[in-house]
Amino acid sequence: MSRAREWIELHRRYLATTTHDPENLPLVVERGEGVWLFDVDNNRYLDFSSSISVNNLGYPSHPEVIKAVVEQLGRLGHAAGTDFYNPYQVQLAMKLVEETPGDFPKKVFFGNSGTEANEAALKIAKTSTGRPLFISFIGGFHGRTHGTLALTASKSVQKKRQFPWMPGVFYAPYPNPYRNPWKIDGYEHPDELVQRVLEFIEEYIFDKLAPPEDFAGIFFEPIQGEGGYVVPPRGFFRELEKLARRHGILLVDDEVQMGLGRTGRMWGIEHFEVAPDILTTAKALSGGLVPIGATVYRAELDFKEAGMHSNTFGGNALASIVGIKVLEIAKSLLPHVRELEGLFRDELGRIKEEFSGVGDVRGLGLAWGVEFVSDKNTKKPDVEARNRVIREALKRGLVILGCGKSSVRLIPPLTISEEEAKIGLGLFREALKATL
Ligand SMILES: Cc1ncc(COP(=O)(O)O)c(C=O)c1O
């Protein structure tokens, strides 16, 4: 038995069952170097997953982040960031305020993860508006704790045996151009698709289910990640913003997976020219080293009394130093990400034409989804083909992860060179040839 299989067996025995899929992705990582991962049997893999958009700056992290961590370790790691003050969290908060959309005063709450950033967003929206209800989108993912679990609607298994989760969330279809309840071709007719979604919210949710004045916020991902790397029509968020403003509802933009340069802009929502009232980020802000999450919001929405919300690790000095560096480096990588976008768009476009099992290809920057179908006309999802592509890619030394029902995501570290990107796309093509 390989060492990998031995570790997987021990893992199975001692660790909680989470999202591992040992049949399709039996990868036991021992170390990482740039965009490459090495397993316990010393096999080398090109990583097209960035550990789900966490290691956007590669492995173990960007050299400048590592240097900053080592320096900070000689000064301070943790010192009760929500009871004592420290300069590091203030500096990171100031930077986040500067780098996020919206030319208005903002404040920041720090946590440890994406779900915690979204939980804070829920509390901020409820307390500031005095309203109890929320809208989120089918296919969306916002976390797995009981508040965010209610917002999450990408796979029903995530909610298995958990009812009741937080009450008060209503779900609307996301304007997925390839697959939507109205069977509109959203690439050909983007405005029609957007209008249908808005009508659904106004005519079904607000007219029949609950009045708009009871809604505190609308949660969305600018591009759905776990739901399949789905890019909505460009006009969608401007129209959603108009609807939200009409009813005094807050827009909550979950940038946990798409933020920090992944789409070629600092934040995914920048492609849509909308400034959300609340923006959440996590994953890549950690530099792949120190877990952190952040909720950035209009200053006027802040909690009015000490103690209404807090935590233990928020404002951790080490995490703050990492976040500052990550923001700087991610910003400097934006032109590079935009340059590589064309390479992915062209090659994946060709792949869609050549392979009958590839139904849809969509993406921005270095955030790409490829959806597998058994028939391009019926669009029947081909889950087995998707899983086999992941296995065949791994056999050839390429790490990719699934998303949606029958899609894969291609999301390499933003630091990847053009040559490495070409190698990865070549291996992906080989995996498709072996499968389809
Ligand atoms: C868009 C989005 N929001 C929230 C989360 C939850 O983040 P975490 O797993 O850090 O709690 C994720 C995780 O995949 C995510 O992709």
The ligand as a Tripos MOL2 file, in Angstrom:
@<TRIPOS>MOLECULE
LIG
   16    16     1     0     0
SMALL
NO_CHARGES

@<TRIPOS>ATOM
      1 C1        -18.4210   32.0510   -0.9180 C.3       1 LIG1
      2 C2        -18.1050   31.3740    0.3850 C.ar      1 LIG1
      3 N1        -18.5930   31.8840    1.5290 N.ar      1 LIG1
      4 C3        -18.3220   31.3330    2.7070 C.ar      1 LIG1
      5 C4        -17.5490   30.1960    2.8180 C.ar      1 LIG1
      6 C5        -17.2920   29.5900    4.1530 C.3       1 LIG1
      7 O1        -15.9770   29.8040    4.5050 O.3       1 LIG1
      8 P1        -15.3020   28.9290    5.6680 P.3       1 LIG1
      9 O2        -15.2030   27.5400    5.1660 O.co2     1 LIG1
     10 O3        -13.9560   29.5990    5.8860 O.co2     1 LIG1
     11 O4        -16.1750   29.0600    6.8620 O.co2     1 LIG1
     12 C6        -17.0140   29.6290    1.6580 C.ar      1 LIG1
     13 C7        -16.2070   28.3880    1.7300 C.2       1 LIG1
     14 O5        -16.0080   27.6880    0.7720 O.2       1 LIG1
     15 C8        -17.2980   30.2380    0.4110 C.ar      1 LIG1
     16 O6        -16.8250   29.7240   -0.7350 O.3       1 LIG1
@<TRIPOS>BOND
     1     1     2 1
     2     2     3 ar
     3     2    15 ar
     4     3     4 ar
     5     4     5 ar
     6     5     6 1
     7     5    12 ar
     8     6     7 1
     9     7     8 1
    10     8     9 2
    11     8    10 1
    12     8    11 1
    13    12    13 1
    14    12    15 ar
    15    13    14 2
    16    15    16 1
@<TRIPOS>SUBSTRUCTURE
     1 LIG1         1 GROUP 0 **** ****
